[in-house]
Amino acid sequence: MKLYTFWRSSAAFRTRIALNLKGIPYESVSKLFSRDEHRAPEYMTLNPQGLIPALEDQGFVIGQSMAIIEYLDETHREPPLLPADARGRAVVRAMAQGIACDIHPLNNLRVLNYLKGPLAQDAAGVERWYHHWIREGFVGLEELARRHSGDGRHLYGGAVSLSDLCLVPQLYNARRFRCDLATFPMLTAIGAALEALPAFAAARPEAQPDAD
């Protein structure tokens, strides 16, 4: 497999965790945002959305990290990233999408660049925007973690799930942008436990070959 990636992309981060957990060997193909390599014609042909990541598996190419992760989970069953029961799967997906659909899209690089550029927001304004949407998303997620974590080390039950793969990169970004996480003790404790796992540690941005 080939993973088209960028070291600081949180969507690529969560995909790398999935590949590591599943023990799937892959080739990392870097697309540097600073050079707009993800918008180059050859990559746009491969992935018309021009987004990172994309996964290539024997000529089959799919974009969007959540779709990639579920594809990996269906084609490589162990360890499973979704619970066995329908209600459990629904809860895990709801928590994961709370990050991947509600927090991350509002705070990713192209949105921040639009705020700085066409909308002429200064650094303080962009930071307020970022902090606001982190708080909005984490308030509900903190309560869901209290309800559904079985051990205080995972968002749901007592095993790594899709929601955990989304949480760790979002916490990483929150710290990078100096968000106050003091009111989210459950999320930070779960994040710390997950970050210590080898599959998560190896997926960290600083551990990637294209890190600068």
Secondary structure, 3 states (H helix, E strand, C coil): CEEEECCCCHHHHHHHHHHHHHCCCCEEEECCHHHCHHHCHHHHHHCCCCCCCEEEECCEEEECHHHHHHHHHHHCCCCCCCCCCHHHHHHHHHHHHHHHHHHHHHHCHHHHHHHHCCCCCCHHHHHHHHHHHHHHHHHHHHHHHHHHECCCCCCCECCCCHHHHHHHHHHHHHHHCCCCCCCCHHHHHHHHHHHCCHHHHHCCHHHCCCCC
